[in-house]
Amino acid sequence: MSTEVSKEHIAESYRKIQSDICSAIESADGTGLFKSDHWNRDEGGGGHTRILEGGSVLEKAGVNFSEVHGPFSDVMKQSMQTKADAFFATGVSIVMHPNNPHIPIIHMNIRYFEMNDGTYWFGGGIDLTPHYVQREQASYFHKELKDVCDKYDSAYYSRFKEWADDYFFIPHRNETRGVGGIFYDHLSEDEEHSKSSIFNFSEDLGKLFPKIYTHLINENRGREYSEEEKEWQMVRRGRYVEFNLVYDRGTKFGLQSNGRTESILMSLPRQAMWFYNLEPKENSPEAETIALLKKGVDWLS
Amino acid sequence: MSTEVSKEHIAESYRKIQSDICSAIESADGTGLFKSDHWNRDEGGGGHTRILEGGSVLEKAGVNFSEVHGPFSDVMKQSMQTKADAFFATGVSIVMHPNNPHIPIIHMNIRYFEMNDGTYWFGGGIDLTPHYVQREQASYFHKELKDVCDKYDSAYYSRFKEWADDYFFIPHRNETRGVGGIFYDHLSEDEEHSKSSIFNFSEDLGKLFPKIYTHLINENRGREYSEEEKEWQMVRRGRYVEFNLVYDRGTKFGLQSNGRTESILMSLPRQAMWFYNLEPKENSPEAETIALLKKGVDWLS
Protein backbone atom coordinates (compact mmCIF):
# COMPACT_ATOMS: atom_id res chain seq x y z
CA MET A 1 0.00 0.00 0.00
CA SER A 2 2.65 2.47 0.99
CA THR A 3 4.16 2.68 -2.48
CA GLU A 4 0.80 3.71 -3.87
CA VAL A 5 0.65 6.72 -1.65
CA SER A 6 4.23 7.83 -1.86
CA LYS A 7 4.77 11.57 -2.08
CA GLU A 8 5.69 11.17 -5.75
CA HIS A 9 2.42 9.41 -6.45
CA ILE A 10 0.41 12.08 -4.62
CA ALA A 11 2.16 14.89 -6.46
CA GLU A 12 1.58 13.14 -9.79
CA SER A 13 -2.11 12.72 -9.05
CA TYR A 14 -2.50 16.34 -7.96
CA ARG A 15 -0.73 17.50 -11.09
CA LYS A 16 -3.23 15.56 -13.19
CA ILE A 17 -6.11 17.02 -11.18
CA GLN A 18 -4.85 20.51 -12.00
CA SER A 19 -4.69 19.65 -15.67
CA ASP A 20 -8.16 18.04 -15.74
CA ILE A 21 -9.71 20.98 -13.90
CA CYS A 22 -8.21 23.49 -16.30
CA SER A 23 -9.55 21.55 -19.31
CA ALA A 24 -13.02 21.27 -17.83
CA ILE A 25 -13.13 24.94 -16.86
CA GLU A 26 -11.95 26.04 -20.31
CA SER A 27 -14.84 24.00 -21.77
CA ALA A 28 -17.31 25.59 -19.38
CA ASP A 29 -16.00 29.07 -20.11
CA GLY A 30 -16.12 28.60 -23.86
CA THR A 31 -13.47 31.12 -24.91
CA GLY A 32 -11.00 31.67 -22.05
CA LEU A 33 -7.73 29.75 -22.02
CA PHE A 34 -5.35 29.14 -19.15
CA LYS A 35 -1.85 30.50 -19.49
CA SER A 36 0.99 28.60 -17.85
CA ASP A 37 3.84 29.76 -15.67
CA HIS A 38 6.36 27.25 -14.43
CA TRP A 39 8.46 28.48 -11.55
CA ASN A 40 11.23 27.16 -9.38
CA ARG A 41 11.80 27.63 -5.70
CA ASP A 42 15.42 28.39 -4.81
CA GLU A 43 15.37 26.06 -1.82
CA GLY A 44 13.85 23.11 -3.74
CA GLY A 45 10.91 22.24 -5.95
CA GLY A 46 8.60 24.65 -7.71
CA GLY A 47 5.20 24.99 -9.21
CA HIS A 48 2.95 25.43 -12.17
CA THR A 49 0.60 28.38 -12.03
CA ARG A 50 -2.25 28.49 -14.52
CA ILE A 51 -4.32 31.64 -14.93
CA LEU A 52 -7.29 32.43 -17.12
CA GLU A 53 -8.14 36.13 -17.45
CA GLY A 54 -10.88 37.78 -19.44
CA GLY A 55 -12.93 34.70 -20.31
CA SER A 56 -16.59 34.68 -21.36
CA VAL A 57 -17.65 33.38 -17.97
CA LEU A 58 -14.57 33.88 -15.81
CA GLU A 59 -13.00 37.25 -15.25
CA LYS A 60 -10.05 35.73 -13.40
CA ALA A 61 -9.39 32.11 -12.48
CA GLY A 62 -6.24 30.64 -10.98
CA VAL A 63 -5.31 26.98 -10.64
CA ASN A 64 -2.00 26.57 -8.90
CA PHE A 65 -0.03 23.35 -8.51
CA SER A 66 3.08 23.21 -6.39
CA GLU A 67 5.52 20.60 -5.21
CA VAL A 68 8.11 22.06 -2.93
CA HIS A 69 10.68 20.53 -0.64
CA GLY A 70 13.85 21.35 1.19
CA PRO A 71 15.29 22.08 4.60
CA PHE A 72 13.13 23.73 7.24
CA SER A 73 13.96 27.29 8.06
CA ASP A 74 14.38 27.92 11.78
CA VAL A 75 11.12 29.86 11.82
CA MET A 76 9.23 26.96 10.22
CA LYS A 77 10.85 24.45 12.54
CA GLN A 78 9.79 26.45 15.54
CA SER A 79 6.26 27.07 14.31
CA MET A 80 5.89 23.35 13.51
CA GLN A 81 7.44 22.35 16.85
CA THR A 82 9.35 19.54 15.23
CA LYS A 83 12.82 18.07 15.20
CA ALA A 84 12.52 17.10 11.54
CA ASP A 85 14.76 19.21 9.38
CA ALA A 86 13.26 18.79 5.91
CA PHE A 87 9.80 18.77 4.41
CA PHE A 88 7.90 17.99 1.24
CA ALA A 89 4.60 19.66 0.32
CA THR A 90 2.37 19.39 -2.70
CA GLY A 91 -1.07 20.71 -3.46
CA VAL A 92 -3.56 22.30 -5.80
CA SER A 93 -5.14 25.67 -5.01
CA ILE A 94 -7.97 27.23 -6.94
CA VAL A 95 -9.89 30.49 -6.84
CA MET A 96 -12.31 31.55 -9.58
CA HIS A 97 -13.96 34.96 -9.97
CA PRO A 98 -16.73 35.04 -12.59
CA ASN A 99 -17.97 38.05 -14.60
CA ASN A 100 -21.64 37.47 -13.83
CA PRO A 101 -22.55 38.35 -10.23
CA HIS A 102 -25.10 35.51 -10.22
CA ILE A 103 -22.32 32.96 -10.56
CA PRO A 104 -20.56 32.36 -7.22
CA ILE A 105 -16.87 32.68 -6.47
CA ILE A 106 -15.38 29.26 -5.70
CA HIS A 107 -12.27 28.08 -3.92
CA MET A 108 -10.68 24.67 -3.54
CA ASN A 109 -7.46 23.47 -2.01
CA ILE A 110 -6.07 19.97 -1.56
CA ARG A 111 -2.63 19.51 -0.09
CA TYR A 112 -0.24 16.96 1.32
CA PHE A 113 2.63 17.64 3.69
CA GLU A 114 5.32 15.33 5.02
CA MET A 115 8.49 15.69 7.06
CA ASN A 116 11.63 13.59 7.08
CA ASP A 117 10.77 12.19 10.50
CA GLY A 118 7.92 10.19 8.90
CA THR A 119 5.01 12.40 9.94
CA TYR A 120 2.61 13.54 7.25
CA TRP A 121 -0.87 14.92 6.87
CA PHE A 122 -3.49 15.92 4.34
CA GLY A 123 -5.48 19.14 4.39
CA GLY A 124 -7.88 20.95 2.14
CA GLY A 125 -11.34 22.21 1.53
CA ILE A 126 -13.84 23.66 -0.88
CA ASP A 127 -16.00 26.68 -0.17
CA LEU A 128 -18.48 28.71 -2.16
CA THR A 129 -18.94 32.49 -2.04
CA PRO A 130 -22.08 33.57 -3.86
CA HIS A 131 -22.49 37.32 -4.37
CA TYR A 132 -26.20 36.54 -4.05
CA VAL A 133 -26.98 33.48 -1.98
CA GLN A 134 -29.45 31.10 -3.62
CA ARG A 135 -30.58 28.46 -1.17
CA GLU A 136 -31.17 25.66 -3.64
CA GLN A 137 -27.73 26.12 -5.19
CA ALA A 138 -26.07 26.19 -1.80
CA SER A 139 -27.96 22.97 -1.00
CA TYR A 140 -26.81 21.36 -4.21
CA PHE A 141 -23.22 22.32 -3.37
CA HIS A 142 -23.36 20.93 0.16
CA LYS A 143 -25.15 17.77 -0.96
CA GLU A 144 -22.40 17.02 -3.47
CA LEU A 145 -19.74 17.53 -0.82
CA LYS A 146 -21.63 15.34 1.63
CA ASP A 147 -21.85 12.52 -0.93
CA VAL A 148 -18.08 12.47 -1.34
CA CYS A 149 -17.51 12.73 2.41
CA ASP A 150 -19.94 9.88 3.11
CA LYS A 151 -17.98 7.53 0.85
CA TYR A 152 -15.11 7.76 3.33
CA ASP A 153 -16.60 8.44 6.73
CA SER A 154 -20.15 9.23 7.75
CA ALA A 155 -18.80 11.72 10.30
CA TYR A 156 -16.67 13.67 7.80
CA TYR A 157 -19.31 16.00 6.39
CA SER A 158 -20.68 17.43 9.62
CA ARG A 159 -17.22 17.70 11.12
CA PHE A 160 -15.64 19.36 8.06
CA LYS A 161 -18.67 21.56 7.40
CA GLU A 162 -18.39 23.01 10.91
CA TRP A 163 -14.65 23.42 10.43
CA ALA A 164 -15.33 25.40 7.25
CA ASP A 165 -17.85 27.63 9.04
CA ASP A 166 -15.16 28.44 11.59
CA TYR A 167 -12.32 28.84 9.12
CA PHE A 168 -14.03 30.87 6.38
CA PHE A 169 -15.17 33.54 8.79
CA ILE A 170 -14.40 37.27 8.86
CA PRO A 171 -14.45 38.33 12.52
CA HIS A 172 -14.28 42.08 11.89
CA ARG A 173 -17.39 41.81 9.68
CA ASN A 174 -19.07 39.13 11.77
CA GLU A 175 -19.81 37.36 8.49
CA THR A 176 -18.85 34.04 6.97
CA ARG A 177 -17.06 34.43 3.64
CA GLY A 178 -19.93 32.70 1.86
CA VAL A 179 -22.07 29.61 2.32
CA GLY A 180 -19.12 27.56 3.54
CA GLY A 181 -18.40 24.04 2.38
CA ILE A 182 -15.83 21.75 3.95
CA PHE A 183 -12.43 22.29 5.49
CA TYR A 184 -10.08 19.70 6.98
CA ASP A 185 -6.49 19.66 8.14
CA HIS A 186 -3.91 17.38 9.76
CA LEU A 187 -5.62 14.18 8.58
CA SER A 188 -3.41 11.13 8.80
CA GLU A 189 -4.01 7.44 9.21
CA ASP A 190 -5.68 6.07 12.32
CA GLU A 191 -7.66 2.93 13.23
CA GLU A 192 -10.46 3.87 10.87
CA HIS A 193 -8.67 5.54 7.98
CA SER A 194 -5.71 4.36 5.96
CA LYS A 195 -3.37 6.80 4.29
CA SER A 196 -4.67 5.76 0.90
CA SER A 197 -8.28 6.33 1.95
CA ILE A 198 -7.49 9.91 2.99
CA PHE A 199 -5.57 10.44 -0.21
CA ASN A 200 -8.46 9.06 -2.28
CA PHE A 201 -10.82 11.40 -0.47
CA SER A 202 -8.68 14.38 -1.55
CA GLU A 203 -8.57 13.05 -5.11
CA ASP A 204 -12.34 12.71 -5.16
CA LEU A 205 -12.69 16.32 -4.11
CA GLY A 206 -10.40 17.32 -6.93
CA LYS A 207 -12.58 15.36 -9.35
CA LEU A 208 -15.77 16.77 -7.91
CA PHE A 209 -14.66 20.36 -8.37
CA PRO A 210 -15.20 20.76 -12.14
CA LYS A 211 -18.54 18.95 -11.95
CA ILE A 212 -19.84 21.28 -9.24
CA TYR A 213 -18.56 24.50 -10.75
CA THR A 214 -19.64 23.66 -14.29
CA HIS A 215 -23.12 23.01 -12.92
CA LEU A 216 -23.18 26.35 -11.06
CA ILE A 217 -21.86 28.20 -14.09
CA ASN A 218 -24.50 26.69 -16.36
CA GLU A 219 -27.31 27.37 -13.89
CA ASN A 220 -26.48 31.08 -13.79
CA ARG A 221 -24.62 32.11 -16.91
CA GLY A 222 -27.75 33.19 -18.77
CA ARG A 223 -29.02 35.44 -16.00
CA GLU A 224 -29.13 39.17 -16.71
CA TYR A 225 -27.62 41.58 -14.22
CA SER A 226 -27.78 45.30 -13.53
CA GLU A 227 -25.11 47.88 -12.80
CA GLU A 228 -26.16 47.74 -9.14
CA GLU A 229 -25.72 43.99 -9.02
CA LYS A 230 -22.29 44.34 -10.58
CA GLU A 231 -21.37 46.90 -7.94
CA TRP A 232 -22.55 44.58 -5.18
CA GLN A 233 -20.32 41.89 -6.66
CA MET A 234 -17.37 44.30 -6.32
CA VAL A 235 -18.24 44.91 -2.68
CA ARG A 236 -18.43 41.17 -1.97
CA ARG A 237 -15.10 40.75 -3.68
CA GLY A 238 -13.76 43.41 -1.31
CA ARG A 239 -14.72 41.12 1.57
CA TYR A 240 -12.95 38.26 -0.20
CA VAL A 241 -9.79 40.38 -0.33
CA GLU A 242 -10.17 41.17 3.37
CA PHE A 243 -10.46 37.49 4.28
CA ASN A 244 -7.54 36.40 2.14
CA LEU A 245 -5.13 39.13 3.20
CA VAL A 246 -6.06 39.33 6.89
CA TYR A 247 -6.95 35.75 7.86
CA ASP A 248 -6.20 33.08 5.26
CA ARG A 249 -3.41 30.90 6.66
CA GLY A 250 -2.16 29.75 3.28
CA THR A 251 -1.83 33.32 2.06
CA LYS A 252 -0.11 34.53 5.20
CA PHE A 253 2.24 31.55 5.33
CA GLY A 254 3.03 31.98 1.64
CA LEU A 255 3.83 35.67 1.92
CA GLN A 256 5.88 35.24 5.10
CA SER A 257 7.84 32.28 3.78
CA ASN A 258 8.92 34.19 0.71
CA GLY A 259 6.64 32.22 -1.63
CA ARG A 260 5.90 33.25 -5.20
CA THR A 261 3.77 36.35 -4.63
CA GLU A 262 1.93 36.29 -7.96
CA SER A 263 0.90 32.66 -7.44
CA ILE A 264 -0.27 33.31 -3.89
CA LEU A 265 -2.20 36.46 -4.76
CA MET A 266 -3.85 34.97 -7.84
CA SER A 267 -6.78 34.52 -5.42
CA LEU A 268 -7.50 38.27 -5.50
CA PRO A 269 -10.20 39.41 -7.90
CA ARG A 270 -9.43 41.58 -10.92
CA GLN A 271 -11.50 44.35 -9.36
CA ALA A 272 -12.95 45.06 -5.92
CA MET A 273 -14.67 47.99 -4.21
CA TRP A 274 -15.13 49.48 -0.77
CA PHE A 275 -17.82 52.00 0.11
CA TYR A 276 -17.90 53.55 3.54
CA ASN A 277 -20.54 51.98 5.78
CA LEU A 278 -22.63 50.50 2.98
CA GLU A 279 -25.92 49.13 4.30
CA PRO A 280 -28.16 47.17 1.93
CA LYS A 281 -31.83 48.20 1.85
CA GLU A 282 -34.17 46.18 4.04
CA ASN A 283 -35.59 43.06 2.37
CA SER A 284 -33.35 43.55 -0.68
CA PRO A 285 -31.59 40.51 -2.17
CA GLU A 286 -28.37 42.04 -0.83
CA ALA A 287 -29.77 42.16 2.72
CA GLU A 288 -31.07 38.60 2.35
CA THR A 289 -27.59 37.47 1.35
CA ILE A 290 -25.98 39.17 4.37
CA ALA A 291 -28.54 37.53 6.65
CA LEU A 292 -27.38 34.11 5.43
CA LEU A 293 -23.66 34.73 5.92
CA LYS A 294 -23.44 33.12 9.31
CA LYS A 295 -22.16 29.97 10.91
CA GLY A 296 -24.31 26.93 11.53
CA VAL A 297 -26.78 27.19 8.66
CA ASP A 298 -28.04 23.72 7.70
CA TRP A 299 -27.93 23.93 3.91
CA LEU A 300 -29.15 20.36 3.44
CA SER A 301 -32.59 20.82 4.97
CA MET B 1 3.84 72.83 31.81
CA SER B 2 2.16 69.55 32.62
CA THR B 3 -1.34 71.04 32.62
CA GLU B 4 -0.78 72.32 29.08
CA VAL B 5 -0.13 68.85 27.80
CA SER B 6 -2.77 66.97 29.71
CA LYS B 7 -4.53 64.22 27.80
CA GLU B 8 -7.64 66.40 27.63
CA HIS B 9 -5.66 69.21 26.05
CA ILE B 10 -4.06 66.89 23.51
CA ALA B 11 -7.40 65.36 22.56
CA GLU B 12 -8.93 68.83 22.20
CA SER B 13 -6.11 69.96 19.94
CA TYR B 14 -6.33 66.83 17.79
CA ARG B 15 -10.07 67.28 17.49
CA LYS B 16 -9.52 70.80 16.18
CA ILE B 17 -6.87 69.53 13.76
CA GLN B 18 -9.41 67.09 12.36
CA SER B 19 -11.93 69.87 11.89
CA ASP B 20 -9.43 72.27 10.28
CA ILE B 21 -8.18 69.59 7.91
CA CYS B 22 -11.70 68.71 6.78
CA SER B 23 -12.49 72.39 6.08
CA ALA B 24 -9.29 72.90 4.12
CA ILE B 25 -9.77 69.71 2.11
CA GLU B 26 -13.38 70.60 1.29
CA SER B 27 -12.12 73.94 -0.03
CA ALA B 28 -9.46 72.21 -2.12
CA ASP B 29 -11.96 69.69 -3.46
CA GLY B 30 -14.50 72.34 -4.38
CA THR B 31 -17.69 70.24 -4.24
CA GLY B 32 -17.17 67.25 -1.91
CA LEU B 33 -18.37 67.51 1.68
CA PHE B 34 -17.40 65.39 4.66
CA LYS B 35 -20.15 63.41 6.34
CA SER B 36 -19.90 62.79 10.08
CA ASP B 37 -20.34 59.66 12.13
CA HIS B 38 -20.00 59.84 15.88
CA TRP B 39 -19.49 56.48 17.54
CA ASN B 40 -19.03 55.17 21.03
CA ARG B 41 -16.81 52.43 22.29
CA ASP B 42 -18.49 50.11 24.77
CA GLU B 43 -15.44 49.99 27.03
CA GLY B 44 -14.99 53.79 27.08
CA GLY B 45 -14.62 56.77 24.77
CA GLY B 46 -15.42 56.89 21.09
CA GLY B 47 -14.69 58.70 17.91
CA HIS B 48 -15.73 60.96 15.11
CA THR B 49 -15.29 59.57 11.63
CA ARG B 50 -15.53 61.97 8.72
CA ILE B 51 -15.74 60.68 5.16
CA LEU B 52 -15.92 62.46 1.83
CA GLU B 53 -16.96 60.28 -1.12
CA GLY B 54 -17.43 61.26 -4.73
CA GLY B 55 -15.81 64.71 -4.65
CA SER B 56 -14.49 66.61 -7.66
CA VAL B 57 -10.91 65.87 -6.66
CA LEU B 58 -11.25 63.14 -4.05
CA GLU B 59 -12.92 59.84 -4.75
CA LYS B 60 -12.72 58.80 -1.10
CA ALA B 61 -11.17 60.61 1.85
CA GLY B 62 -11.37 59.67 5.51
CA VAL B 63 -10.37 61.76 8.50
CA ASN B 64 -10.84 59.88 11.73
CA PHE B 65 -10.58 61.28 15.23
CA SER B 66 -10.77 59.01 18.24
CA GLU B 67 -10.39 59.36 22.00
CA VAL B 68 -10.71 56.03 23.71
CA HIS B 69 -9.96 54.89 27.22
CA GLY B 70 -10.72 52.11 29.63
CA PRO B 71 -9.28 49.04 31.26
CA PHE B 72 -6.64 46.99 29.47
CA SER B 73 -7.75 43.65 28.19
CA ASP B 74 -5.44 40.80 29.23
CA VAL B 75 -4.22 40.49 25.67
CA MET B 76 -3.31 44.19 25.51
CA LYS B 77 -1.65 44.06 28.91
CA GLN B 78 0.49 41.17 27.83
CA SER B 79 1.40 42.67 24.47
CA MET B 80 2.30 45.95 26.19
CA GLN B 81 4.23 44.13 28.93
CA THR B 82 2.90 46.47 31.57
CA LYS B 83 1.38 46.35 35.02
CA ALA B 84 -0.81 49.37 34.29
CA ASP B 85 -4.44 48.39 34.02
CA ALA B 86 -6.00 51.29 32.13
CA PHE B 87 -5.11 53.40 29.11
CA PHE B 88 -6.08 56.52 27.23
CA ALA B 89 -5.44 57.00 23.50
CA THR B 90 -6.30 59.79 21.12
CA GLY B 91 -5.35 60.46 17.54
CA VAL B 92 -6.18 61.61 14.06
CA SER B 93 -5.85 59.25 11.08
CA ILE B 94 -6.20 60.28 7.48
CA VAL B 95 -6.14 58.54 4.11
CA MET B 96 -7.14 60.28 0.87
CA HIS B 97 -7.65 58.63 -2.52
CA PRO B 98 -8.03 61.10 -5.41
CA ASN B 99 -9.84 60.58 -8.73
CA ASN B 100 -6.97 61.81 -10.87
CA PRO B 101 -4.07 59.31 -11.01
CA HIS B 102 -1.62 62.23 -11.19
CA ILE B 103 -2.59 63.32 -7.69
CA PRO B 104 -0.92 61.12 -5.04
CA ILE B 105 -2.60 59.16 -2.27
CA ILE B 106 -1.70 60.63 1.12
CA HIS B 107 -1.76 59.33 4.67
CA MET B 108 -1.24 61.01 8.01
CA ASN B 109 -1.54 59.82 11.58
CA ILE B 110 -0.79 61.60 14.85
CA ARG B 111 -1.51 59.86 18.11
CA TYR B 112 -0.96 60.00 21.84
CA PHE B 113 -1.10 57.10 24.28
CA GLU B 114 -0.88 57.05 28.05
CA MET B 115 -1.32 54.47 30.79
CA ASN B 116 -2.37 54.88 34.39
CA ASP B 117 1.15 54.14 35.61
CA GLY B 118 2.29 57.51 34.23
CA THR B 119 3.96 56.29 31.04
CA TYR B 120 2.96 57.93 27.77
CA TRP B 121 4.21 58.35 24.24
CA PHE B 122 3.50 60.05 20.94
CA GLY B 123 3.55 58.38 17.55
CA GLY B 124 2.64 59.27 14.01
CA GLY B 125 3.75 59.92 10.48
CA ILE B 126 2.91 61.21 7.06
CA ASP B 127 3.63 59.37 3.84
CA LEU B 128 2.90 59.96 0.19
CA THR B 129 1.94 57.34 -2.39
CA PRO B 130 2.03 58.75 -5.92
CA HIS B 131 0.59 56.50 -8.63
CA TYR B 132 3.23 58.15 -10.81
CA VAL B 133 6.28 59.36 -8.93
CA GLN B 134 7.31 62.90 -9.81
CA ARG B 135 10.67 63.71 -8.32
CA GLU B 136 10.15 67.42 -7.81
CA GLN B 137 6.87 66.85 -5.98
CA ALA B 138 8.40 64.17 -3.79
CA SER B 139 11.19 66.65 -3.02
CA TYR B 140 8.71 69.36 -2.14
CA PHE B 141 6.93 66.91 0.20
CA HIS B 142 10.11 65.82 1.97
CA LYS B 143 11.41 69.40 2.22
CA GLU B 144 8.23 70.51 3.98
CA LEU B 145 8.48 67.61 6.41
CA LYS B 146 12.15 68.36 7.07
CA ASP B 147 11.35 72.00 7.83
CA VAL B 148 8.88 70.98 10.53
CA CYS B 149 11.24 68.33 11.92
CA ASP B 150 14.15 70.80 12.04
CA LYS B 151 12.16 73.19 14.25
CA TYR B 152 12.26 70.52 16.97
CA ASP B 153 15.40 68.49 16.45
CA SER B 154 17.94 68.54 13.65
CA ALA B 155 18.17 64.74 13.90
CA TYR B 156 14.42 64.12 13.56
CA TYR B 157 14.09 64.21 9.78
CA SER B 158 16.78 61.70 8.84
CA ARG B 159 15.78 59.39 11.69
CA PHE B 160 12.07 59.52 10.95
CA LYS B 161 12.55 59.37 7.19
CA GLU B 162 14.48 56.12 7.57
CA TRP B 163 11.82 54.81 9.93
CA ALA B 164 9.17 55.57 7.30
CA ASP B 165 11.19 53.75 4.63
CA ASP B 166 11.25 50.69 6.88
CA TYR B 167 7.65 50.92 7.99
CA PHE B 168 5.89 51.71 4.70
CA PHE B 169 7.42 48.74 2.94
CA ILE B 170 5.72 45.75 1.29
CA PRO B 171 8.11 42.79 1.69
CA HIS B 172 6.24 40.42 -0.64
CA ARG B 173 6.49 43.03 -3.43
CA ASN B 174 9.95 44.26 -2.44
CA GLU B 175 8.54 47.76 -2.88
CA THR B 176 8.01 50.74 -0.62
CA ARG B 177 4.38 51.86 -0.51
CA GLY B 178 5.32 55.18 -2.11
CA VAL B 179 7.96 57.86 -1.69
CA GLY B 180 7.87 57.58 2.09
CA GLY B 181 7.81 60.54 4.42
CA ILE B 182 8.29 60.37 8.16
CA PHE B 183 7.29 57.85 10.82
CA TYR B 184 7.93 58.01 14.56
CA ASP B 185 6.74 56.10 17.59
CA HIS B 186 7.24 55.89 21.36
CA LEU B 187 8.47 59.47 21.67
CA SER B 188 8.41 60.76 25.22
CA GLU B 189 10.35 63.41 27.12
CA ASP B 190 14.08 63.08 27.63
CA GLU B 191 16.98 65.47 28.32
CA GLU B 192 16.52 67.16 24.98
CA HIS B 193 12.76 67.09 24.45
CA SER B 194 9.96 68.16 26.75
CA LYS B 195 6.54 66.59 26.52
CA SER B 196 5.15 69.85 25.18
CA SER B 197 7.80 70.03 22.48
CA ILE B 198 6.89 66.56 21.21
CA PHE B 199 3.22 67.45 21.37
CA ASN B 200 3.83 70.69 19.44
CA PHE B 201 5.72 68.72 16.81
CA SER B 202 2.66 66.50 16.29
CA GLU B 203 0.40 69.57 16.13
CA ASP B 204 2.66 71.16 13.53
CA LEU B 205 2.39 68.03 11.39
CA GLY B 206 -1.37 68.24 11.65
CA LYS B 207 -1.22 71.85 10.51
CA LEU B 208 1.20 71.07 7.72
CA PHE B 209 -1.03 68.38 6.23
CA PRO B 210 -3.64 70.57 4.49
CA LYS B 211 -0.96 72.90 3.17
CA ILE B 212 0.99 70.04 1.60
CA TYR B 213 -1.98 68.21 0.15
CA THR B 214 -3.68 71.33 -1.18
CA HIS B 215 -0.44 72.16 -2.97
CA LEU B 216 -0.17 68.66 -4.48
CA ILE B 217 -3.82 68.72 -5.51
CA ASN B 218 -3.46 72.07 -7.22
CA GLU B 219 -0.25 71.06 -8.99
CA ASN B 220 -1.93 68.06 -10.60
CA ARG B 221 -5.69 68.56 -10.75
CA GLY B 222 -5.64 69.97 -14.26
CA ARG B 223 -3.61 67.13 -15.75
CA GLU B 224 -5.38 64.91 -18.29
CA TYR B 225 -5.23 61.16 -17.91
CA SER B 226 -5.92 58.12 -20.06
CA GLU B 227 -7.80 54.89 -19.41
CA GLU B 228 -4.44 53.15 -19.04
CA GLU B 229 -3.29 55.62 -16.41
CA LYS B 230 -6.56 55.14 -14.53
CA GLU B 231 -6.02 51.38 -14.62
CA TRP B 232 -2.50 51.79 -13.29
CA GLN B 233 -3.94 53.85 -10.45
CA MET B 234 -6.22 50.88 -9.61
CA VAL B 235 -3.23 48.56 -9.55
CA ARG B 236 -1.30 50.88 -7.23
CA ARG B 237 -4.36 51.06 -5.01
CA GLY B 238 -4.29 47.26 -4.93
CA ARG B 239 -0.80 47.50 -3.42
CA TYR B 240 -2.15 50.01 -0.90
CA VAL B 241 -4.80 47.48 0.11
CA GLU B 242 -2.12 44.80 0.46
CA PHE B 243 0.00 46.98 2.72
CA ASN B 244 -2.88 48.06 4.92
CA LEU B 245 -4.43 44.61 5.36
CA VAL B 246 -1.24 42.58 5.66
CA TYR B 247 1.23 44.87 7.43
CA ASP B 248 -0.22 48.09 8.85
CA ARG B 249 -0.02 47.85 12.63
CA GLY B 250 -2.86 50.27 13.28
CA THR B 251 -5.18 48.34 10.99
CA LYS B 252 -4.26 44.97 12.47
CA PHE B 253 -4.50 46.21 16.04
CA GLY B 254 -7.83 47.89 15.30
CA LEU B 255 -9.37 44.79 13.74
CA GLN B 256 -8.03 42.47 16.45
CA SER B 257 -9.13 44.71 19.30
CA ASN B 258 -12.68 44.83 18.04
CA GLY B 259 -12.42 48.43 16.86
CA ARG B 260 -14.99 50.10 14.63
CA THR B 261 -14.40 48.28 11.34
CA GLU B 262 -15.79 50.96 9.03
CA SER B 263 -13.55 53.62 10.62
CA ILE B 264 -10.48 51.41 10.41
CA LEU B 265 -11.09 50.33 6.81
CA MET B 266 -11.93 53.83 5.56
CA SER B 267 -8.29 53.72 4.40
CA LEU B 268 -9.22 51.32 1.58
CA PRO B 269 -9.84 52.88 -1.83
CA ARG B 270 -13.26 52.88 -3.45
CA GLN B 271 -11.87 50.68 -6.19
CA ALA B 272 -8.73 48.58 -6.69
CA MET B 273 -7.49 46.04 -9.24
CA TRP B 274 -5.19 43.04 -9.46
CA PHE B 275 -3.86 41.62 -12.72
CA TYR B 276 -1.80 38.48 -12.70
CA ASN B 277 1.90 39.18 -13.08
CA LEU B 278 1.54 42.64 -14.55
CA GLU B 279 4.89 43.97 -15.77
CA PRO B 280 5.10 47.58 -16.94
CA LYS B 281 6.80 48.17 -20.30
CA GLU B 282 10.47 49.10 -20.17
CA ASN B 283 11.13 52.83 -19.80
CA SER B 284 7.43 53.55 -19.34
CA PRO B 285 6.35 56.03 -16.65
CA GLU B 286 4.96 53.01 -14.79
CA ALA B 287 8.34 51.25 -14.86
CA GLU B 288 10.05 54.49 -13.76
CA THR B 289 7.70 54.70 -10.81
CA ILE B 290 8.42 51.11 -9.75
CA ALA B 291 12.16 51.79 -10.00
CA LEU B 292 11.77 54.58 -7.42
CA LEU B 293 9.77 52.55 -4.91
CA LYS B 294 12.72 51.57 -2.78
CA LYS B 295 14.25 52.43 0.55
CA GLY B 296 17.00 54.98 0.98
CA VAL B 297 16.20 57.38 -1.86
CA ASP B 298 17.43 60.87 -0.96
CA TRP B 299 14.49 62.98 -2.11
CA LEU B 300 16.08 66.25 -1.01
CA SER B 301 19.03 66.18 -3.37
Interface residues (C-beta under 8 A of the other chain):
Chain A: D37 I51 E53 K60 G62 P171 H172 R173 M234 G238 V241 E242 L245 V246 K252 L255 T261 E262 I264 L265 M266 L268 P269 R270 Q271 A272 M273 W274 F275 Y276 N277
Chain B: D37 I51 E53 K60 G62 P171 H172 R173 M234 G238 V241 E242 L245 V246 K252 L255 T261 E262 I264 L265 M266 L268 P269 R270 Q271 A272 M273 W274 F275 Y276 N277
